[in-house]
Amino acid sequence: MYLSEKCKQIDDETFTLQIQKDRDFKILQLTDLHLGFGVLSKGKDKLALDAVKKIIEKTKPDLIVLTGDSIFPFLPKAGTLNNRKQAKKLMAFLDRFEIPYTLVFGNHDCEMGSTCNKEDLAELYKQGKYCIFTEGRKNLTGVGNFLIELVDDTGKVLLPLVMLDSNMYGEGGWFFSGFDRIQDDQVDWCMERLTILKQENPDIQAMAFFHMPLREFKEAYEKMKLGDKSVIYQHGSIAEKHEYFGISKYPGTFFDKAVENGVIKWMFCGHDHLNTLSLTYKGIQMTYGMSIDYLGYNGMKKNYIQRGGTLIERKTDGTVEIGMVPLGSVVSTRVRGVEKRK
């Protein structure tokens, strides 16, 4: 685990990471790497790793956040179910950059029949030389619910980063039961932690990172299509077939509670590999990270407009800028059949 004079673990669910007040702090979101590290995926893994290397070298981030489906223990595509080996290879690759990184789980990091469950993977990730990770409270739904508090040299919290497990599949089964969501006990925990920070600093603002998009993301997009001016287009597009959002069919409370609480101003997800949209709705900017995937979706090698990373920059004055970092030279801004430009 990455622990140093700048990074300390405070308890089972909290890290502090000291940042410099006189320079911008850069967070690189990478999502849906879908690394197989198996006999069937060698060529596509090389493409994915080369893409990650290129983006990291281009952006030179201070922190890397992986928002799920980093590994893909799916036998027909990877040729292996050994996600223990996959996690170790991922950590070895990332550790070489000597940049702190953290992650949340997606719905594919532990496939049915894979070697490790999320608890096993949590123990592995804690061994990464530059990895900041903990499983969080044992009594909470999911694995990997924790905070990384960006602090100044006095210990003052400047920007809390909330890491949340959006879980995998719903009640009664595996994939065919539909996608899960951030559960109520996780929501309550998150809001309690943010309320404490808000009592210390009423102006505090936070970011949340998780894998699967919230239902409100689709809601905001549909309102924007109807001309609702309260939804603000930021960047990106919806390129999934039939404007698909991989949201849960189960109601969730996270977005409404976040609006009510008022601290979270930015949310970042992955999951839908061809969506890169970023919208502001009810005071919260919801952003799909650009994906890396060469292995998950069929024919992904031929796609290019979605592949890249998302750069999040906290400026020295506390403002935040978010932008796409495409692997190629083309970025799609096509939404609703017309091009949206700022």
PLY file of the C-alpha trace (Angstrom):
ply
format ascii 1.0
element vertex 342
property float x
property float y
property float z
element edge 341
property int vertex1
property int vertex2
end_header
0.00 0.00 0.00
1.14 3.50 -0.78
1.87 5.11 2.60
4.35 7.94 3.00
4.86 11.31 4.62
2.27 12.64 2.18
-0.21 9.73 2.33
-1.47 8.30 5.61
-4.19 5.84 6.54
-6.25 7.34 9.35
-8.61 4.43 9.97
-10.28 1.53 8.15
-12.14 3.88 5.82
-10.06 7.05 5.52
-6.80 8.15 3.90
-5.29 11.62 3.78
-3.15 12.66 0.82
-1.26 15.92 1.17
-1.18 18.12 -1.92
0.69 21.33 -2.70
-1.29 24.55 -2.38
0.79 26.35 -5.00
0.20 23.95 -7.92
-2.76 22.31 -9.60
-3.56 18.74 -8.57
-4.32 16.38 -11.46
-6.47 13.26 -11.19
-6.63 10.89 -14.14
-9.76 8.76 -14.31
-9.30 5.54 -16.26
-12.15 3.12 -16.66
-13.06 -0.26 -18.10
-9.57 -1.43 -18.97
-10.92 -5.00 -19.28
-7.50 -6.59 -19.05
-7.61 -10.35 -19.52
-3.97 -11.36 -19.08
-4.85 -14.77 -20.50
-3.97 -16.92 -23.48
-6.75 -15.44 -25.62
-6.22 -11.77 -24.83
-2.51 -11.11 -25.22
-2.78 -8.92 -28.32
-5.67 -6.84 -27.00
-4.05 -6.53 -23.57
-0.97 -5.03 -25.19
-3.12 -2.48 -26.99
-4.86 -1.56 -23.74
-1.64 -1.28 -21.74
-0.02 0.80 -24.47
-3.06 3.09 -24.44
-2.87 3.54 -20.67
0.85 4.24 -20.85
0.33 6.87 -23.52
-2.41 8.65 -21.56
-0.44 8.63 -18.30
2.65 10.01 -20.01
0.55 12.68 -21.73
-1.29 13.89 -18.62
1.35 13.32 -15.91
-1.27 12.92 -13.16
-0.74 13.17 -9.40
-3.33 10.44 -8.75
-4.92 7.76 -10.94
-8.46 6.54 -10.24
-9.71 3.33 -11.89
-13.52 3.24 -11.95
-14.15 -0.45 -12.32
-13.83 -3.43 -14.66
-10.08 -3.06 -14.61
-9.68 -6.81 -15.06
-11.87 -9.27 -16.94
-11.77 -12.91 -15.79
-14.19 -14.03 -18.52
-13.04 -17.37 -19.90
-14.35 -17.10 -23.50
-12.51 -13.82 -24.09
-9.55 -13.79 -21.71
-8.86 -17.51 -21.67
-8.59 -17.47 -17.87
-10.68 -17.15 -14.72
-7.64 -16.29 -12.65
-8.35 -12.74 -11.50
-5.68 -13.11 -8.83
-3.05 -13.25 -11.56
-4.80 -10.43 -13.41
-4.82 -8.15 -10.35
-1.14 -8.82 -9.67
-0.20 -8.01 -13.26
-2.28 -4.85 -13.19
-0.57 -3.67 -10.00
2.89 -4.48 -11.35
2.11 -2.44 -14.46
0.77 0.58 -12.55
3.47 0.52 -9.89
6.09 1.12 -12.58
4.80 4.67 -13.10
5.47 5.52 -9.42
2.19 7.47 -9.25
-0.37 6.80 -6.49
-3.49 5.06 -7.77
-6.78 3.93 -6.32
-9.79 2.00 -7.61
-13.35 0.86 -7.21
-14.79 -2.46 -8.31
-17.00 -2.90 -11.36
-19.37 -5.71 -12.25
-16.74 -7.71 -14.14
-13.70 -7.72 -11.84
-15.07 -10.90 -10.25
-16.88 -13.02 -12.82
-18.78 -16.16 -11.92
-16.24 -18.90 -11.27
-13.27 -16.55 -11.01
-10.46 -17.35 -8.59
-11.02 -14.43 -6.20
-14.01 -12.63 -4.78
-13.89 -8.92 -4.00
-12.64 -9.49 -0.46
-9.73 -11.52 -1.84
-8.93 -8.86 -4.41
-9.05 -6.17 -1.72
-6.29 -7.95 0.17
-4.24 -8.12 -3.01
-4.69 -4.48 -3.96
-3.58 -3.38 -0.52
-0.19 -4.88 -1.41
0.33 -2.58 -4.40
3.38 -0.36 -3.83
1.54 2.77 -5.02
-2.04 1.59 -4.43
-4.31 3.46 -2.01
-7.08 1.04 -1.12
-9.02 -0.42 1.78
-12.09 -2.63 1.96
-13.83 -0.14 4.28
-16.36 -0.97 6.94
-17.12 -4.68 7.16
-20.81 -4.09 7.87
-21.43 -2.01 4.73
-22.70 -3.41 1.45
-19.91 -3.80 -1.06
-16.14 -3.81 -0.77
-14.04 -0.67 -1.09
-16.18 2.12 0.35
-13.68 4.68 1.64
-12.49 8.29 1.49
-9.27 9.84 0.28
-9.14 13.33 1.74
-6.87 15.70 -0.16
-5.37 17.95 2.51
-2.92 20.86 2.72
0.23 20.93 4.83
-1.79 21.91 7.93
-4.11 18.91 7.57
-7.08 20.98 6.36
-9.32 18.96 4.04
-9.40 20.61 0.61
-11.22 17.99 -1.44
-12.67 14.66 -0.27
-12.72 11.83 -2.81
-15.44 9.29 -2.05
-14.84 5.80 -3.42
-17.97 3.64 -3.63
-18.71 0.08 -4.69
-21.75 0.23 -6.98
-21.93 -3.55 -6.56
-22.57 -6.05 -9.33
-25.93 -7.65 -10.02
-29.34 -7.49 -8.39
-31.46 -9.78 -6.35
-31.93 -13.41 -7.23
-29.01 -14.21 -9.45
-26.08 -13.16 -11.58
-26.05 -11.21 -14.83
-29.67 -11.84 -15.82
-30.98 -10.27 -12.61
-29.92 -6.83 -13.84
-27.39 -4.39 -12.50
-27.26 -3.47 -8.83
-26.82 0.03 -7.37
-25.26 1.87 -4.44
-27.26 0.55 -1.50
-28.99 2.62 1.19
-26.52 1.71 3.94
-23.67 2.94 1.74
-25.59 6.15 1.05
-26.17 6.75 4.76
-22.50 6.14 5.54
-21.37 8.50 2.79
-23.69 11.31 3.82
-22.73 10.93 7.48
-19.05 11.27 6.60
-19.70 14.30 4.39
-21.88 15.96 7.02
-18.99 15.76 9.49
-16.70 17.43 6.95
-19.36 20.07 6.23
-19.57 20.91 9.93
-15.85 21.59 9.91
-16.01 23.57 6.65
-19.44 24.66 5.34
-17.94 25.33 1.89
-16.41 21.88 1.44
-17.04 20.19 -1.92
-16.45 16.52 -2.77
-16.11 14.09 -5.67
-17.56 10.59 -5.85
-16.19 7.73 -7.96
-18.08 4.50 -8.73
-18.57 2.15 -11.66
-22.19 2.07 -12.79
-24.08 5.21 -13.81
-26.98 6.45 -11.72
-30.56 6.47 -13.04
-30.48 10.25 -12.79
-27.82 10.39 -15.50
-30.31 9.04 -18.01
-33.03 11.23 -16.53
-30.90 14.33 -17.04
-30.02 13.31 -20.61
-33.67 12.80 -21.52
-34.60 16.17 -20.03
-31.83 17.82 -22.03
-33.18 16.22 -25.20
-36.56 17.80 -24.44
-34.90 21.19 -24.14
-34.74 21.51 -20.36
-32.29 24.36 -19.84
-31.64 23.36 -16.22
-29.47 20.49 -17.53
-26.09 21.83 -18.62
-24.13 20.02 -21.34
-20.41 19.86 -20.53
-18.80 17.49 -23.06
-18.94 14.11 -24.74
-21.65 12.00 -26.30
-23.90 8.97 -25.95
-22.69 6.43 -28.50
-24.13 3.21 -27.07
-26.71 1.62 -29.36
-30.21 3.03 -28.84
-28.79 5.61 -26.41
-28.27 2.89 -23.83
-27.49 3.65 -20.19
-26.41 0.62 -18.13
-28.42 1.68 -15.10
-30.04 -0.40 -12.41
-33.72 -1.29 -12.58
-33.77 -0.97 -8.80
-34.49 2.48 -7.30
-31.57 4.11 -5.54
-31.31 7.08 -3.20
-27.72 8.17 -3.70
-28.28 11.07 -6.08
-31.21 12.60 -4.20
-29.37 12.31 -0.89
-26.28 13.88 -2.43
-28.34 16.82 -3.70
-29.90 17.21 -0.26
-26.55 16.96 1.50
-24.97 19.45 -0.89
-21.31 18.43 -0.59
-20.80 16.20 -3.64
-20.49 18.37 -6.73
-18.88 15.87 -9.13
-19.63 12.21 -9.85
-17.56 9.95 -12.12
-18.52 6.52 -13.50
-17.68 4.08 -16.28
-19.49 0.89 -17.33
-20.93 1.97 -20.70
-17.83 1.89 -22.85
-19.07 4.05 -25.73
-20.59 6.82 -23.61
-18.44 9.85 -22.78
-21.15 12.31 -21.78
-20.78 14.86 -18.99
-23.82 16.81 -17.75
-24.55 19.06 -14.81
-27.93 18.33 -13.19
-29.26 19.73 -9.93
-25.85 21.18 -9.12
-23.89 17.94 -9.68
-21.71 17.26 -12.71
-22.06 13.60 -13.75
-19.29 12.36 -16.04
-18.71 9.15 -17.96
-14.99 8.45 -18.06
-13.54 7.65 -21.46
-12.96 3.90 -21.62
-9.93 1.85 -22.66
-11.59 -1.52 -23.44
-10.28 -3.56 -26.34
-11.58 -6.88 -24.99
-15.05 -6.50 -23.48
-17.27 -5.35 -26.33
-17.13 -7.21 -29.62
-15.41 -5.22 -32.35
-14.07 -2.59 -29.94
-10.72 -2.39 -31.73
-12.53 -0.61 -34.58
-14.02 2.02 -32.26
-11.93 5.03 -31.41
-14.01 8.05 -30.34
-14.49 6.74 -26.81
-10.99 5.51 -26.04
-8.94 7.59 -23.63
-9.01 9.00 -20.12
-10.63 11.84 -18.19
-8.48 14.54 -16.62
-9.77 16.21 -13.47
-7.78 19.24 -12.38
-8.18 20.93 -9.02
-6.82 24.41 -9.50
-4.95 26.30 -6.80
-8.01 28.51 -6.22
-10.16 25.44 -5.54
-12.03 25.41 -8.84
-12.23 22.18 -10.84
-11.82 21.57 -14.57
-12.79 18.28 -16.24
-11.85 17.30 -19.76
-11.57 14.34 -22.06
-8.12 13.02 -22.97
-8.72 11.08 -26.20
-6.18 8.51 -27.27
-6.57 9.68 -30.85
-7.25 13.05 -32.40
-11.04 12.76 -32.71
-13.61 13.42 -30.00
-17.31 13.04 -30.70
-19.67 15.77 -29.47
-22.66 14.25 -31.19
-25.75 14.34 -29.01
-29.34 14.00 -30.20
-28.19 13.94 -33.81
-26.64 17.41 -33.63
-23.26 18.61 -32.54
-23.16 20.32 -29.15
-20.47 22.90 -28.74
-19.68 25.08 -25.77
0 1
1 2
2 3
3 4
4 5
5 6
6 7
7 8
8 9
9 10
10 11
11 12
12 13
13 14
14 15
15 16
16 17
17 18
18 19
19 20
20 21
21 22
22 23
23 24
24 25
25 26
26 27
27 28
28 29
29 30
30 31
31 32
32 33
33 34
34 35
35 36
36 37
37 38
38 39
39 40
40 41
41 42
42 43
43 44
44 45
45 46
46 47
47 48
48 49
49 50
50 51
51 52
52 53
53 54
54 55
55 56
56 57
57 58
58 59
59 60
60 61
61 62
62 63
63 64
64 65
65 66
66 67
67 68
68 69
69 70
70 71
71 72
72 73
73 74
74 75
75 76
76 77
77 78
78 79
79 80
80 81
81 82
82 83
83 84
84 85
85 86
86 87
87 88
88 89
89 90
90 91
91 92
92 93
93 94
94 95
95 96
96 97
97 98
98 99
99 100
100 101
101 102
102 103
103 104
104 105
105 106
106 107
107 108
108 109
109 110
110 111
111 112
112 113
113 114
114 115
115 116
116 117
117 118
118 119
119 120
120 121
121 122
122 123
123 124
124 125
125 126
126 127
127 128
128 129
129 130
130 131
131 132
132 133
133 134
134 135
135 136
136 137
137 138
138 139
139 140
140 141
141 142
142 143
143 144
144 145
145 146
146 147
147 148
148 149
149 150
150 151
151 152
152 153
153 154
154 155
155 156
156 157
157 158
158 159
159 160
160 161
161 162
162 163
163 164
164 165
165 166
166 167
167 168
168 169
169 170
170 171
171 172
172 173
173 174
174 175
175 176
176 177
177 178
178 179
179 180
180 181
181 182
182 183
183 184
184 185
185 186
186 187
187 188
188 189
189 190
190 191
191 192
192 193
193 194
194 195
195 196
196 197
197 198
198 199
199 200
200 201
201 202
202 203
203 204
204 205
205 206
206 207
207 208
208 209
209 210
210 211
211 212
212 213
213 214
214 215
215 216
216 217
217 218
218 219
219 220
220 221
221 222
222 223
223 224
224 225
225 226
226 227
227 228
228 229
229 230
230 231
231 232
232 233
233 234
234 235
235 236
236 237
237 238
238 239
239 240
240 241
241 242
242 243
243 244
244 245
245 246
246 247
247 248
248 249
249 250
250 251
251 252
252 253
253 254
254 255
255 256
256 257
257 258
258 259
259 260
260 261
261 262
262 263
263 264
264 265
265 266
266 267
267 268
268 269
269 270
270 271
271 272
272 273
273 274
274 275
275 276
276 277
277 278
278 279
279 280
280 281
281 282
282 283
283 284
284 285
285 286
286 287
287 288
288 289
289 290
290 291
291 292
292 293
293 294
294 295
295 296
296 297
297 298
298 299
299 300
300 301
301 302
302 303
303 304
304 305
305 306
306 307
307 308
308 309
309 310
310 311
311 312
312 313
313 314
314 315
315 316
316 317
317 318
318 319
319 320
320 321
321 322
322 323
323 324
324 325
325 326
326 327
327 328
328 329
329 330
330 331
331 332
332 333
333 334
334 335
335 336
336 337
337 338
338 339
339 340
340 341
